[in-house]
Amino acid sequence: MVQQLSLFSSIDDKSYDLFIATMNTVSGNPPILYAKVSTVWIPNPSLQIEGANSKGQLVEKTRIKVSTDIPLSMLQQDSSSEPLNTDAIDHTILKTFQDSNMPINFKTLQDMMHGTDRINDEKQNAWCLSISDIPAAGNNRKVSMQTINESILLSHVGSNSNIETIMNELGYIFQYQYVTIGTRFNLKHNLILELQKIWNITESSKKQITKGGFLIKAFINVDKATDIDKMNLTESVLLNLQKELQGYITLAVPDRKSMDSRLVID
């Protein structure tokens, strides 16, 4: 379990080169290209799930996010084309993703979820299972603070096993999935800044919800919420970055309700 302190912002497509150059100077490190698919799961409504634990405390139903990395060789505009040479791919490929077309074959994503992926031959995908609380409340908060619990699932454990089977056995069913492609900067004090393009995808629709721009997320994970000194230091690091980029982009605290993974109980 970690406490994630974060700030968010956005830029338009035309500002990409300037932002990359700025963060190169600020961080002293080149951007790291990454791609991942995230699947979201909800409790199976056909199962009877108790609304309280053994102590009589209310248990809220919440979504679970399960994510895995997508090989960069699969980044391609045309689903019929051959996989790209990973060595030839860098962060500039993000500038080509300005429309809603998802640069990854939908069938590839389905194969990854159903355990039929053979992109890496004998290598199997490890999935990160994540459960998050709604960020801490408070009108005077300068950064978003959210508790996140994570664990690693290996989709190849057991015969004929895949991530869908594992989640169904846990009492969860698939709700939706999305793809994130972006660049990441590693700064001092474990500060990470990500620039993201996001697609909401179904078999019949591939909609880029960041069309026309990029989502910016700056965050630091703190192992213990009780480590007050580390929490205060982390907050000051984020606020220093906010101040350093002031006048160019505005890093701010988002609406906490937009980061709430709890399900509405009918």
N, C-alpha and C positions, 0 to 999 in steps of 0.2 A: 504494500500500500504506500502510495506517495501523495504528497500535497503538490499539486501543479499550480504555480503562479504564472499568470499569462496576461498579455495585452494583445489586441488585434487592430488591424487596419486594412487598407486596400489601396491598390493603384490601378491605373488603366493600362491597357496593352502597350501604348506608346511610351510609357514610362519605364518599361522593363530594363532596357540597356542602362539607363542612368541609375536605376536602383541597384542593379548588380554591381556596377562600377563603384557606387557609394559604399555598399556593404563589403566589397573587396577591400576598400581602404579602411573601413571601420574595424573589420575583423582581422585583416591581415591574412586571411585564408581564402582559397578559391571556393566557389559554390559546389555543392555535391548534389548531383541529380539523383532523384529517387522516384519510384512508382509503387503504389500499393492498391490493393482492393480491400474494401471493408464491407463486411456483411453484418446486417443488424437482425437480431432475433428477439422474439417476444414469447412469453409463457403460452404454452398450448392451451387455448380456451376450452378444449374438450376435456382437460384434466381438472380435477378438483384440487385446488391449491389452498392450503390454509392461509387465512389472512392474519394469523398471529403465531408467534413462536411459542416454545414451551413455557416461557415466562409470562405469557399473556401480552407481550408487546406487539404492537402493530407492525406487520411486515408489508412494505409497499412493493408492488410489482414494478419491475424496471426492465428496460431493454438491455441486451448484452451485445457489445460490438466485438466481432472477431475479424482480425485483419491479417494479411500476409503480403510479403513483397512480391512484386511482379518483375520478372527478369527484364532488364532494359532492352534486351535484344528484341522484345515483343512490341516495342514502340514503333508503330508504323501507321501511316495514313490510310493505306489500302489494305483491307483485310485479306486480299488475295495474294499480296506480295510476300516475298521470302523474308524471314526475320533479319533484322539489321545487324551489322557488325557492331558489337558493344563498344569496341575501341574507338569507333568513329562517332559515337554519340556524346554530346556534351550539353551543357545547360541551354545553349542557343536553340535546341529543338523545341523548347517551350514557346518560342515566338511563332512557330508554325501552327499552334493549336488555338487559333482565334475564332473558329466556328464551333458548332455543336458536335461535329463528327468526332467520335472517340477513336483515338489512335491505337486501339487494342481490339483484337478480334473477340467478339462476345463469346464464341464457343470456347476460346482459350480460358476465359474466366470461369465458365461452367465446368470445364474439365478440372480446373484447380479445386473447385469446391466439391466436386463429386469424386475426387481421388483418381481421375484417369489422366492426370497431367504427367507427361513424360518429357517436359522441356529440358530438365537437367539429368536425364537418364536415370541413374540410381538414386539421385538426391530427391527427397520428398519435402514438401512444404511444411514449415512450422508455422502455426497460427498463434497470434497473440489475442487472448481473450481479455476483454476489458469491461469493467463495470464502474460507472462513475456516479457520484452524488451530484445534486444540483449545487452550483457554486455558492459559497457563503454569502449570506445576505448582509446588507448594510449600505446606506446611502453614501457614506464617506469613504468607502473602499477605493484605494488608488489602483489596485490591480485585482484581477479575478483570481479567486482561490478555490480550487476544486479538489476533492478527494477522489483518487483513482486507484482501483484494485486491478492488478494484471496478473495473468498466468499464461504459461505456454502450453499449447496443445500440439501434439504430433499427429498429423492426420493419417499416418501409416501404421499406427498402433492397432494390432488385431487384424484378423482376416477380413477382407472386403470392407475395411473401415475407411471413412472419409469424414470431413468436417460436418456434413449434413447429418450423418448417422450419429455422430457424437452429440451434437446439439439436440437432436430428437430424443436421444436417450436421457438427456438432462431435463427433458420436459419443455424444450423450446422449439419453435417453428420459425422458418425464414420469413422476414418481413420485406426488406429491401436491401439493395447494395449500391455502392458508389465507388468510383475510382478517383484516386488522388495522384497527380503527377506534379512534381515541384522540384525546387532547389532548396538546399539547406546550408546555412552558415553556422559554424561552431565558433562561438566567441568565448571570452574569458568568463570564469565563475560558472561554467556549465550552462551558459546561456545559449539557447538554440533559436535561430530565426528561420522560419520557413516561408517560402513564397509558393502558393499552390494554385493549380487549376483543378476543378472538381467536376466530375460527371455523375449525374444520377442515371442509372442504367437499368433497363428491362430488356426483354427479348425483342420488343418492338420499338423501343425508344431509347435514345442515347442523348440526353439533354445536358449540356454544359451549364451548370448553375452559376459559374463564374464568368460567363461569356462577356467579353469586353474588358476584362481586367483580371486581377489576381488577388487572392486572399493572403494577407500577411499575418503570421502568428509568431510572437516572441514568447518563449516560455522557459521556465526552469523547474525541475522536479526536486523536491525536498523529501528526504527519506522519512523524517519524523516531524509531525506537526507540533510536537512538544519541544522541539529545538528552536526556542524563541530567537536566539542569536542568529541562527542560520536563516530563519524565516525573515527576519528584519534585513539581513544582508541581501537576501534574494530580492526582496521588494525594492531595495535601494538600487540594485543592479538594473532591474527593469525600468525604474524611474529615470535612471541616468541615461539609458538608451533612449527613452522617450524624449528626454530633454535634448540629447545630442541630435536627434532627427527632427526636432521641432522646427516648423517652418517648411519642411519638405513633406513628411507624412505625419499624421496624428495617430499615435498609438493610444488606444482607449480601452476601457472595460466594456464588453458587450452586455446586452440584456441577459441576465442570468437565466431567464425562462427559456431562452433559445438554446441553452446548454443543459436543459433538464431532460434526463433519460427516463423519468418515471412515467408510468402509464396511467391514464385517467381511468378511475374505477367507476363503472356505470352504477 
